[in-house]
């Protein structure tokens, strides 16, 4: 079974821990996140009860594209977008080349609490696709280019899309082949 979940802002990507977590939204036993999405990020989180599927989704060797809509502080220059496309040097080494382009402001749900807004500093949206998943990688990539991330929404992982799911909602795709025995 595969579960697509629209993880709200400030929800932990685990079933235990302080503060809101997956157990507050998904009442399905024995499923586990396939990959992670940090507490300050929103959007698509995949969960499964099948180890092989979890490995195929989460392991970097399979190189699934993950698509993010990133609201940044400032207006990216063509040179900054090109840096994202070529790879950015981070303190733990260079990133792989990404797919990146400017994005018109997407129609998204309001975030609670809203992002901080400074009247004198414009914001912009970038669609960024990466094939690796280092800790807070997208935020570190934009920050390295002088474009701090204000809001980060994952909209796709490989062929799976967030479309149609409100924050906190989930959709089950397929059923487990496992038979529970007493």
Order of alpha helices (4+ residues) and beta strands (2+ residues): beta-beta-beta-alpha-beta-alpha-beta-beta-beta-beta-alpha-beta-beta-beta
